[in-house]
Amino acid sequence: MKLLTAKKRKIAILFTGGLGDTLLFVPLLKEFKRKDFTVTCIFYAKYKNDCLLDNSLFDKKIFIRNKLHLVFFGLSHLKQFTNLYISHFGAGKLLTAVSRLIAKKRTQTVSTTTGYKRDRVVISEFTDAEQNLYLLYSKKNAAIPGIASFYLPQPIITNTFKMAQPYYVVQLTSGNNSTPYRNWPFDRWLFVIQQLCLSHPEIGFVVVGDEYEKDFKSLLEGAVPDNCKILIGETSIQDLFNIVANSSGYIGQDSGIMHLAVALRKKTLSIFGPSNEALYRYHIIAPKDHKVITVDIACRPCSSWKNANRSRVTHPSLCPDLACLTTLDQDLVLQQIKMHFSL
């Protein structure tokens, strides 16, 4: 196959989401590099997710601090790229305007047909990673071939975090507690952590989270055994990267740290309440390594950017009982954790 000229292979990807959204671009980044494209990653997000990607996945990084900086970048980089690729998180008039300034073409995931021939409409049966691959490939060729597609190729791992025994990473919330209606009740998490710590004193359990989860730190302190280390609100993304990389696995909910654990080849067990596990399908692609716990209830998943179940409520925050979480038994979760990780 004849390659495009170097100039025509100069493309950019716009990152506007969180930790998980960045990692779901890894399969696409791998394909761009395999095809010898020159890739610029443009980060326009509050999280410093760039540390997750080593330089085998890109050629250049650009950081956009705010809207003014975004406009200045657009005006100073007129038609610098052959194409700009944007996921469904990159919606908005300003981003659309800037994308037209900096790139000759734009390929973006859109909810409805816009008439722009390079736009990619949402495909109901696609995972988020496949939806991203669809930005480059046809619908037929956008399937994820295996779990290795998500693996970071050359993760830069340091041993800055020390723990005497092997340990598991635990997160108590989904979406950094920004969506509390997706959280399994705290008292049940506390029961599970206490039981795991007491029955396995030779193993450590490290509870992580950002500043929005600090309320849980005070609730845990003094309530868990010494082999549980609480680092909520004390870690950067680079710290989290190293903590997960040196761990034995991840226990928690639908979160960016779950995606990070997958990317770092760790076993995961995740609780999904109203959120939609079909957006990722790690547990389908590699069931021995990735387990999902859900409640078989007719009204879920109601929290999803696509294919949301609206049979009971129009938004999960309106649910009167959050039955998909409140009916999930703590003993069952504990049992599933022990079985999945052979504890």
Secondary structure, DSSP 4 states (H G I P E B T S, - for coil): -PPPPTGGGEEEEEE-S-HHHHHTTHHHHHHHHHTT-EEEEEE-SSS-GGGGS-TTS-SEEEE--SHHHHHHHHHHSTT-EEEEEE-GGG-SHHHHHHHHHHEEEEEEEESS--S-TT-EEPPTT--HHHHHHTTTS-GGG-----GGGGS-SS------S--SS-EEEE--SSGGGT-GGGPPPHHHHHHHHHHHHHH-TTSEEEE---GGGHHHHHHHTTTS-TTEEE-TT---HHHHHHHHHTSSEEEEESSHHHHHHHHTT-EEEEE-SSB-GGGT-HHHH-TTTEEEE----TT---B-SSS---SS-SSGGG-SS-HHHHTS-HHHHHHHHHHHHT-
